[in-house]
Amino acid sequence: MRFNRDFWLFAVGRFVSQLGWAVQDVALPLYVLDQTRSGSMMSLFIIAEILPRALLSPIAGVVGDRYNRKNLMVWLDILRGLLLFAVIGLDMLGIRELLVVQVAMSIMGTFFGAATGAMYPDLVREEELASANSLLQSFGVIARIAGPALGGIIYAFGGIRLAILINAASFFGSGLFEAFIHYEWTSRKIESLGEVVDDLREGIAFLRSNKYLTVILSYALFINFLLNPVFAVALPYVYRVELAFSSQWFGFLQTAFMVGMLLGNVAIMAKLGSRAEGMLFRALFVQLGLVLVLAILISPLLSMSALTLFALFMGLNAVDGFFNALVNVPIVTKLQKAIPSELRGRIFSVFDLIVGMTIPAGMALVGFALDYVPAWVLFAVSGFLGIAVTAYYYLRYGSLLEGHLEAEVTRSEPEVPEIA
């Protein structure tokens, strides 16, 4: 219990809503497929969740900086709970109605995420940030492990109604915890659309003028483009098509990664703390090395039984998840320290938007390439390019990114250009 009461209220409330959402996130696709038997309809529901977030995240960041973050957090949880209770009470379970609800939930979730992401670093001391991020990520991993299992069971016994009801109750429970948080935030309210544009420009100007942030952003763009698509598109293709793993084995492999990530976060909380920030590049090189190992395992150079490969992949996924935590937590912690609280919402939103824009392009490229190039070649190319890019950033910006110059960078004032 090293953290203060306010942070624990935030962490527990967030976990409650994450668990409820994970239950519905499993039950809803099952319901849509049962009702429509249409893959395109399922894709439409995914787009309905992703597109509003992509379009509104910069505006949500400005709102999160301009308005009381605690009030936004509490009321958006309550409103989401009320909406889902209305879905049950008014029997709005048609596919079109649920699609509209999906869009509304995505919009509210975008503004909720911007407010909470900017707020919670203020609830702990700076030296506790790494451990706090690890705790929140651990809770998220637990929700992602338990949620699918619970969602499948709940849908089997109570259908979509029970899943939505549980999610509605979880939002109310989360809002109840958050209401007791003590958090003071005073800022100017938005009076015109021009102020939103001005605030976004101010955030982008700060991002561009701060070398520390631009280095992290440029590296994140490269590494996301190289690695995210092969893991999101090529790896499932390898598991299901090339190796013909069963759906149960596929689920076990995903769980192994989550368990590894949980262990990595526990290691940061229990042992490493802020020292994890100095291990960033070591963790990155281990992860990239694992990509090359994976490429070798699925290449024609080796011939192993499906069971042997499954056992090896289970171990690799667990190790990958462990070091993924040692990469993600330090990067998030460094960003939180480097960005002033009054700019945090809009900069994180712009940061997420820019990084997120590279992922669809990479996925489209990898999906196209899989029709012409063996998957192991894609993994090998991604691994070698990732090592080259990371080596370049380590040699040129290693001391900056691992924190030795962080204090100097954080103190520098941005040159904000005049807005015509």
C-alpha positions, -999 to +999 in steps of 0.1 A: +000+000+000+028+025-009+004+047-029-020+072-014-058+068-010-067+089-041-046+068-064-060+035-050-096+048-055-086+057-091-069+023-097-097+002-083-124+022-100-107+019-133-102-019-129-139-024-121-149-006-154-122-024-174-135-058-162-171-049-170-161-037-205-140-068-211-171-089-204-192-070-229-163-068-254-165-106-257-203-110-255-211-083-281-192-099-311-207-133-302-242-117-302-236-098-335-223-130-352-252-151-338-277-125-351-262-117-385-237-145-394-218-116-411-181-109-408-186-075-425-211-065-398-186-075-371-160-053-389-185-024-389-188-027-351-150-026-347-148+005-370-177+021-349-154+018-319-121+028-334-131+057-358-147+081-333-117+077-310-093+084-339-113+115-350-120+130-316-089+122-296-072+156-302-104+175-292-108+152-262-073+161-251-081+198-252-113+192-231-093+172-207-069+201-201-096+228-200-122+212-177-122+195-143-107+161-150-123+144-120-158+156-129-153+145-165-142+111-153-170+106-128-199+118-150-187+100-181-187+067-162-222+074-148-235+084-183-221+053-198-238+032-171-271+050-177-269+045-214-263+007-210-292+005-184-314+022-210-304-003-236-317-031-213-347-012-200-359+000-234-350-033-251-326-016-276-310-049-287-314-046-324-282-046-345-287-010-357-295+002-322-264-014-307-243+000-335-254+035-325-247+026-288-212+015-298-205+048-314-218+067-284-197+046-260-166+051-281-172+089-280-176+090-242-147+066-238-124+089-258-132+119-236-129+097-205-095+084-215-081+119-222-092+132-188-080+102-168-047+098-187-039+134-180-051+133-144-037+102-127+001+111-129-009+141-106-021+116-079+013+101-071+048+114-064+071+116-094+094+088-080+063+065-078+052+070-114+068+039-127+053+016-100+019+033-104+019+027-142+029-009-135+000-014-111-025+001-136-011-020-164-013-051-142-049-045-134-056-040-171-038-073-179-058-091-152-090-077-167-080-088-202-072-123-189-103-127-167-128-107-189-129-130-219-134-161-198-162-144-178-177-129-209-180-163-226-196-179-195-220-149-189-231-148-225-237-186-225-259-184-194-275-149-196-270-137-232-262-102-242-287-087-217-267-100-187-234-090-202-246-054-208-262-053-174-229-062-157-210-036-177-236-009-168-232-018-131-194-017-135-195+018-148-216+029-118-192+011-094-162+028-110-179+063-108-186+056-071-149+050-063-138+080-084-163+104-067-142+101-035-110+111-051-096+145-040-083+163-070-082+201-077-080+213-112-087+249-124-085+260-160-103+282-185-134+267-201-137+266-239-156+296-252-152+291-290-140+266-316-110+288-322-098+282-287-098+244-294-076+250-325-053+273-306-049+248-278-041+220-303-015+242-320+000+250-286+003+213-278+019+205-312+043+235-308+054+222-274+058+187-289+079+200-318+101+223-296+109+196-270+137+174-284+131+147-258+095+143-270+102+145-307+129+118-303+105+095-285+077+102-310+099+095-341+112+063-326+077+052-317+065+058-353+093+037-367+090+008-343+052+007-344+053+006-382+078-022-382+066-045-354+029-039-346+016-051-380+036-084-380+024-093-346-012-082-352-016-097-388+013-120-396+015-139-363-022-149-362-018-160-398+012-182-389-006-197-359-039-205-377-029-210-414+007-221-416+009-241-383-028-250-381-029-244-343-064-250-327-084-221-313-076-234-278-039-232-285-043-198-300-060-186-268-033-202-246-006-183-266-024-150-261-027-158-224+010-166-221+018-131-234-006-115-209+009-136-180+044-125-190+033-089-191+017-092-157+050-107-143+070-078-158+047-053-142+050-071-108+088-070-112+087-032-117+064-027-087+082-051-064+118-047-073+128-023-101+107+008-095+121+039-113+153+019-122+132+003-149+135+036-169+173+029-173+166-005-188+146+006-218+171-003-245+181-036-230+144-046-230+140-034-265+169-054-279+156-085-261+122-081-277+137-075-312+159-106-307+128-126-299+114-115-333+144-130-351+141-162-330+105-165-340+115-160-377+139-189-374+114-212-358+088-208-386+114-208-414+122-238-436+156-241-418+139-260-389+114-288-389+096-295-357+063-310-346+033-287-339+034-296-302+071-287-299+065-254-317+035-247-295+056-252-263+084-230-276+059-203-286+044-204-251+078-197-236+086-170-262+053-152-257+057-152-219+092-137-222+080-112-248+052-101-225+077-097-196+100-074-216+070-056-232+062-043-198+098-032-193+095-012-225+059+003-222+061+014-185+093+033-188+082+051-220+048+061-205+065+072-173+091+093-192+064+110-212+043+118-181+074+134-164+083+154-195+049+169-202+035+196-179+001+187-164-017+216-181-007+203-215-008+166-208-042+158-222-038+174-256-002+162-261-010+126-252-040+128-276-019+141-304+008+117-297-016+087-297-032+100-330+001+103-348+014+069-337-020+053-344-020+066-379+010+044-388-006+012-377-033+008-403-008+015-431+016-011-418-012-036-414-024-031-450+012-035-462+018-067-442-016-082-452-007-076-489+028-089-485+016-122-470+001-131-504+036-130-519+062-133-492+066-161-466+057-150-431+092-158-417+108-134-442+085-106-429+095-113-393+132-114-402+130-081-421+110-065-393+135-078-367+166-067-385+152-033-394+139-028-358+174-036-345+190-012-369+166+016-360+169+009-323+208+008-325+207+042-342+186+057-315+207+041-288+239+054-302+226+089-309+200+095-282+207+067-256+216+090-227+186+113-235+160+084-237+173+066-207+168+096-185+203+111-180+193+144-197+156+142-188+157+169-162+174+193-185+149+186-213+119+189-191+130+223-178+134+237-213+106+261-223+089+256-256+089+282-283+052+286-291+047+304-324+022+331-328-011+319-342-024+341-370 
